[in-house]
Amino acid sequence: MNNKIQAIRGMNDLLPKDSSLWLSVERIISNLFISYGFKNIRTPIVEKTDTFCRAIGEATDIVEKEMYSWKESNGESLSLRPEGTAGCVRAMIEHNLPREGIQKVFYQGAMFRHERPQKGRYRQFHQVGVEVFGADNAKIDAELMAMTHALWQSLGLKNLTLQVNTLGSSEARANYRSVLVDYFTKSKDQLDEDSLRRLSTNPLRILDSKNKDMQGLINRAPKLMDYLDDESSQHFDEFKNYLEYLNIPYQINTRLVRGLDYYNRTVFEWTTNDLGAQGTICAGGRYDGLVEKMGGKPTPAVGFAIGLERLVLLLEEQKISLSGSPLSIYLMALGDKAQLKSMQIAHDLRASLPGAILYNDITLGSFKSQFKKADKADADYALILGEEELSNNQISVKPLKGQSSQQTMSLDEAINYFKDSTNV
């Protein structure tokens, strides 16, 4: 019996040494979204299972195979959220937010799917997502593309391709579904087990199959574009016009159907070839019927989600460091009086140098050992408070990265020294 304490498979720790990249990415994303007029929304990680069944669709892999669900003592089934849109829609309906006008919200947090863990695909994973409720025109679809395009530029990412498609109206899709079922039924012997199951539940997903043996059959399948309603065709043309006007390159991928039942009209994915099989970094689309389907008033909606694990993997793969490291100071003190004084100095420095990292030594060791700790912390400067400095109401500043020699000065002078751009 193995009694070793460890994390659950597919649920990973983010260790302190790796967290600064994550924090930088999350900060850049949230600042960008806020600059586009989005506001943060936070929904519970547990919802009624029915919320996801109604939103995602019972015939999807997520609901059929991947949700972490359990029964409460009262018999009610609850689930950990496998994605973020359903909870946002539930919150919009419950609090009647669309009545206040167009809602532009973003969320971030952990999602859970019980699937085979592999690089870039985990059982607990993290997403940042955006949802817009109450706008039905192609302009907002295009704004989301402009926003994600701006994000890749802010992060310095390369080799990302925008793939777009339209799924048309639910009526057009229903007609197309019949045509597709007829087409694939005639070639049932060429379908794999997954596709046979999807033939009766969600035939559009067959187009998304990665089975190499079926690619010829899929390529010859009728195209949804040929069965579009006029309104959806016009919406898609307007969307493409915006992208061209914004100089955002895109590819039309007629096989792009997305894995969730609620999408209609515009669907899109930002993909990369730099991560092997897990190449989708950001994906989403329009889901105009979902709010009504879940019990709300008819409300057009569009959104997307970004997988943070994959985004971080891509940054690492492309060797992008989001540096711009803040000033880092290690404050060392020797003796009881100096320890007391160090707390006041640390407080004054933090107030005067917002954004700087200040380590106030808590080992209470010798100066020699404190210097070792300062080196380990990769600090730019050591601030030294010994008996001599204490009696003269001064502090010594020692650069740790070879900039110049140690100087002794008053605290105000030290603050100005750090504020001087030639020293920071």
C-alpha positions in Angstrom: 0.0 0.0 0.0 1.4 3.4 -1.0 0.8 5.9 1.8 2.8 8.7 0.1 0.9 11.9 0.1 0.6 13.4 -3.4 -1.7 15.3 -5.7 -4.4 13.6 -7.7 -3.3 12.6 -11.2 -3.9 15.4 -13.7 -4.2 18.1 -10.9 -1.0 20.0 -10.6 0.7 22.3 -8.2 1.9 25.7 -9.3 5.1 26.1 -7.4 6.5 29.5 -6.2 9.4 29.4 -8.7 7.0 29.1 -11.6 4.3 31.5 -10.4 5.7 34.8 -11.6 5.0 34.0 -15.3 1.4 33.0 -14.5 0.9 36.2 -12.4 2.3 38.3 -15.3 0.1 36.6 -17.9 -3.1 37.0 -15.7 -2.3 40.6 -15.0 -1.7 41.4 -18.7 -4.9 39.7 -19.7 -7.1 41.3 -17.1 -5.7 44.8 -17.7 -6.4 44.4 -21.5 -9.9 43.1 -21.0 -10.7 45.9 -18.6 -9.4 48.4 -21.2 -12.0 47.1 -23.6 -14.8 47.8 -21.1 -15.2 44.3 -19.6 -15.9 43.7 -15.9 -15.0 40.7 -13.8 -17.6 38.1 -12.8 -16.9 35.2 -10.4 -19.3 32.2 -10.3 -19.1 29.1 -8.1 -17.0 26.1 -9.2 -19.9 23.9 -8.3 -23.3 24.1 -10.1 -26.3 21.8 -10.4 -25.5 19.1 -13.0 -28.6 20.1 -14.9 -27.1 23.5 -15.5 -24.3 21.9 -17.6 -26.6 19.3 -19.2 -28.9 22.1 -20.4 -26.1 24.4 -21.6 -23.4 22.1 -23.0 -25.8 19.4 -24.3 -26.3 15.9 -23.1 -24.8 14.3 -26.2 -21.4 15.9 -25.7 -18.2 14.1 -24.6 -18.0 16.5 -21.6 -21.4 15.6 -20.2 -21.3 12.0 -21.2 -17.8 11.2 -20.0 -15.9 14.0 -18.4 -17.8 15.7 -15.6 -17.0 15.2 -11.9 -20.5 14.8 -10.5 -22.0 13.5 -7.3 -25.4 13.2 -5.5 -26.2 15.2 -2.4 -28.1 13.7 0.5 -31.3 15.2 -0.9 -30.7 13.4 -4.2 -29.7 16.5 -6.1 -26.8 16.0 -8.6 -24.0 18.6 -8.5 -20.9 18.9 -10.7 -17.6 20.7 -10.7 -17.7 23.1 -13.6 -16.1 21.7 -16.8 -16.2 25.2 -18.5 -17.2 28.7 -17.6 -20.0 29.8 -20.0 -22.9 27.8 -18.3 -22.3 29.4 -14.9 -22.1 32.9 -16.5 -25.4 32.3 -18.3 -27.0 31.0 -15.1 -25.8 34.1 -13.2 -27.1 36.4 -16.0 -30.6 34.8 -15.8 -30.7 34.5 -12.0 -29.8 38.2 -11.4 -31.6 39.4 -14.6 -28.4 41.4 -15.7 -29.2 41.8 -19.4 -32.1 44.1 -18.5 -29.5 46.7 -17.5 -28.1 46.7 -21.1 -25.3 44.9 -22.9 -23.2 42.9 -20.4 -19.4 42.5 -21.1 -17.8 40.2 -18.5 -14.7 38.1 -18.1 -13.9 35.3 -15.6 -10.9 33.3 -14.6 -10.4 30.1 -12.6 -10.2 26.4 -12.4 -12.2 24.0 -14.5 -12.5 20.2 -14.1 -12.7 17.4 -16.7 -12.2 13.7 -16.0 -10.1 12.8 -19.0 -6.7 11.3 -19.7 -4.0 13.8 -18.6 -1.4 14.8 -21.2 0.7 17.8 -21.9 -1.5 20.9 -22.1 -4.6 18.9 -21.1 -5.2 18.3 -17.4 -8.1 17.3 -15.1 -7.9 20.6 -13.3 -7.1 23.3 -15.8 -7.4 27.1 -15.8 -9.3 29.3 -18.2 -9.8 33.0 -18.7 -13.0 33.6 -20.6 -15.0 36.5 -22.0 -18.8 36.6 -22.5 -20.9 39.4 -24.1 -24.7 39.3 -23.6 -27.1 41.5 -25.6 -25.3 42.3 -28.8 -26.2 40.4 -32.0 -24.1 42.2 -34.6 -20.8 41.1 -36.2 -19.1 44.1 -34.8 -18.8 42.6 -31.3 -17.6 39.3 -32.8 -14.9 41.2 -34.6 -14.0 43.2 -31.4 -13.3 39.9 -29.6 -10.9 39.0 -32.4 -9.2 42.4 -32.2 -8.9 41.9 -28.4 -7.3 38.5 -28.7 -5.1 39.6 -31.5 -3.9 42.5 -29.3 -3.3 40.1 -26.4 -0.9 37.9 -28.5 1.0 41.1 -29.5 1.2 42.2 -25.8 2.6 38.8 -24.8 5.0 38.8 -27.8 3.5 35.5 -29.2 4.1 34.4 -32.8 2.8 31.6 -35.0 -0.9 31.9 -34.0 -3.5 31.3 -36.7 -7.1 32.5 -36.5 -9.5 29.9 -37.9 -13.2 30.9 -38.4 -16.4 29.3 -39.6 -20.1 29.9 -39.3 -22.6 27.3 -38.1 -25.6 29.3 -39.3 -29.0 29.4 -37.6 -30.4 26.4 -35.6 -32.8 25.8 -38.5 -30.1 25.8 -41.1 -28.0 23.5 -38.9 -30.9 21.1 -38.5 -31.3 20.8 -42.3 -27.6 20.3 -42.7 -27.6 17.7 -39.9 -30.1 15.6 -41.9 -27.9 15.9 -45.0 -24.8 14.9 -43.0 -26.5 11.9 -41.3 -27.6 10.6 -44.8 -24.1 11.1 -46.1 -22.3 9.3 -43.3 -25.0 6.6 -43.0 -24.1 5.5 -46.5 -20.5 5.0 -45.4 -21.1 3.5 -41.9 -18.5 0.9 -42.5 -15.8 3.6 -42.6 -16.8 5.2 -39.3 -14.9 4.5 -36.1 -16.7 3.8 -32.8 -16.8 7.4 -31.7 -18.2 8.6 -35.0 -20.9 5.9 -35.0 -22.0 7.1 -31.6 -22.0 10.7 -32.8 -24.0 9.8 -35.9 -27.2 9.6 -33.8 -26.3 12.2 -31.1 -24.1 14.9 -32.6 -23.2 14.3 -36.3 -21.4 17.6 -36.7 -18.7 16.5 -34.3 -17.7 13.7 -36.8 -16.3 16.6 -39.0 -13.9 17.3 -36.1 -12.6 13.7 -35.9 -8.8 13.4 -35.8 -8.9 9.8 -37.1 -6.5 9.8 -40.1 -8.4 6.9 -41.8 -11.6 9.0 -42.0 -10.1 12.2 -43.4 -11.0 11.5 -47.1 -14.6 10.7 -46.1 -14.8 13.8 -44.0 -13.2 16.0 -46.7 -15.8 14.9 -49.2 -18.8 15.5 -46.8 -21.3 18.2 -47.8 -20.3 21.7 -46.4 -22.5 23.6 -44.0 -21.7 26.8 -46.0 -23.9 25.4 -48.8 -26.9 25.2 -46.4 -26.6 28.6 -44.7 -29.6 30.9 -44.2 -29.3 34.4 -45.8 -29.1 36.2 -42.4 -26.2 34.0 -41.2 -24.4 34.4 -44.5 -24.7 38.2 -44.2 -23.5 38.1 -40.6 -20.4 36.0 -41.6 -19.6 38.4 -44.5 -19.8 41.4 -42.2 -17.5 39.6 -39.7 -14.9 38.9 -42.4 -15.1 42.5 -43.6 -14.2 43.7 -40.1 -11.3 41.3 -39.9 -10.0 42.4 -43.2 -10.4 46.1 -42.3 -8.5 45.4 -39.0 -5.7 43.6 -40.9 -6.2 40.4 -38.9 -5.3 37.4 -41.0 -7.7 34.5 -40.8 -8.5 31.1 -42.5 -11.9 29.7 -43.1 -12.1 26.2 -41.7 -15.4 24.6 -42.7 -14.6 21.6 -40.4 -14.5 23.9 -37.3 -17.7 23.0 -35.4 -16.6 23.3 -31.7 -17.4 20.6 -29.2 -20.4 22.2 -27.5 -24.0 22.1 -28.7 -24.8 25.7 -27.9 -22.9 27.5 -30.7 -24.4 29.1 -33.7 -23.2 31.5 -36.4 -19.6 32.6 -35.8 -17.2 30.1 -34.3 -13.4 30.6 -34.1 -10.2 29.2 -32.8 -6.7 30.6 -32.4 -4.3 27.7 -33.0 -0.6 27.0 -33.1 1.6 24.3 -34.5 4.2 24.8 -31.7 2.5 22.6 -29.1 1.9 19.4 -31.0 -1.6 17.9 -30.7 -2.9 20.5 -28.1 -2.7 23.4 -30.5 -5.9 25.3 -29.6 -5.0 28.3 -27.3 -8.3 30.2 -27.5 -11.7 29.2 -28.8 -15.3 30.3 -28.8 -18.2 31.6 -30.8 -21.7 32.9 -30.8 -24.5 31.2 -28.8 -27.6 33.3 -29.3 -30.1 30.7 -28.2 -28.5 29.5 -24.9 -29.9 32.1 -22.5 -33.4 31.3 -23.7 -32.8 27.6 -23.7 -31.7 27.8 -20.0 -34.8 29.7 -19.0 -34.0 33.4 -19.6 -35.4 35.9 -22.0 -34.0 35.7 -25.6 -30.6 37.2 -25.4 -27.9 37.1 -28.1 -24.4 36.2 -26.8 -20.9 35.5 -27.9 -17.7 34.6 -26.0 -14.4 32.7 -25.9 -12.1 31.0 -23.4 -8.3 30.8 -23.2 -6.5 27.8 -21.7 -3.9 29.3 -19.4 -1.8 26.1 -19.2 -1.4 26.0 -22.9 -0.8 29.7 -23.1 2.0 29.4 -20.6 3.4 26.3 -22.4 3.5 28.4 -25.6 5.3 31.3 -24.0 7.9 28.8 -22.7 8.1 27.1 -26.0 8.7 30.4 -27.8 11.2 31.4 -25.0 9.2 34.5 -24.1 9.9 36.0 -20.7 7.6 38.7 -19.5 10.3 40.4 -17.6 10.5 44.0 -16.6 11.5 42.7 -13.2 10.7 45.1 -10.3 13.4 46.6 -8.2 14.4 44.0 -5.5 15.9 45.1 -2.1 17.0 42.8 0.8 16.9 44.6 4.2 19.3 43.0 6.7 19.6 43.9 10.4 21.7 42.8 13.3 20.7 43.1 17.0 17.4 43.5 18.7 17.1 47.3 18.3 18.0 47.0 14.6 15.3 44.4 14.1 12.7 46.7 15.6 13.9 49.6 13.4 14.0 47.4 10.3 10.2 47.0 10.5 9.7 50.8 10.4 12.2 51.2 7.6 10.5 48.4 5.6 7.2 50.1 6.0 8.5 53.5 4.9 10.3 52.0 1.9 7.2 50.1 0.7 5.1 53.2 1.0 7.7 55.2 -1.0 8.6 52.6 -3.6 5.3 51.0 -4.9 6.0 48.0 -7.0 9.4 47.3 -5.5 10.0 43.9 -3.8 11.4 44.4 -0.3 12.6 41.4 1.6 13.0 42.2 5.3 15.3 39.4 6.6 13.5 37.0 9.1 16.4 34.5 9.7 18.0 36.8 12.3 21.4 35.3 11.3 24.8 36.9 10.9 25.4 39.4 8.1 27.3 36.8 6.2 24.4 34.4 6.2 22.0 37.2 5.4 24.1 38.2 2.4 23.8 34.6 1.2 20.0 34.9 1.5 20.0 38.1 -0.4 22.0 36.4 -3.3 19.5 33.5 -3.2 16.6 35.9 -3.5 18.3 37.5 -6.5 18.0 40.9 -4.9 19.4 44.0 -6.7 20.5 45.7 -3.4 21.2 45.0 0.2 20.2 47.5 2.8 22.3 47.1 5.9 21.2 48.2 9.4 24.0 47.5 11.9 25.0 49.2 15.2 26.9 52.0 13.5 24.0 52.8 11.1 21.5 52.6 14.0 23.5 55.1 16.2 23.9 57.5 13.2 20.3 57.2 12.1 21.5 56.0 8.7 21.4 53.0 6.5 24.0 51.4 4.1 23.2 50.6 0.5 25.2 47.8 -1.2 24.5 47.0 -4.9 24.6 43.2 -5.3 25.0 43.1 -9.1 28.2 45.0 -9.5 26.7 48.5 -10.2 28.8 50.5 -7.8 30.3 50.5 -4.3 28.5 50.5 -0.9 27.3 53.9 0.4 25.9 55.0 3.8 23.1 57.6 3.8 19.9 58.7 5.5 16.7 56.8 4.7 15.3 59.7 2.7 18.5 59.8 0.6 18.2 56.0 0.1 14.6 56.4 -1.1 15.7 59.1 -3.6 18.7 56.9 -4.6 16.3 54.1 -5.6 13.8 56.4 -7.3 16.7 57.8 -9.5 16.1 56.0 -12.8 19.8 55.5 -13.3 19.9 53.3 -10.2 16.6 51.4 -10.5 
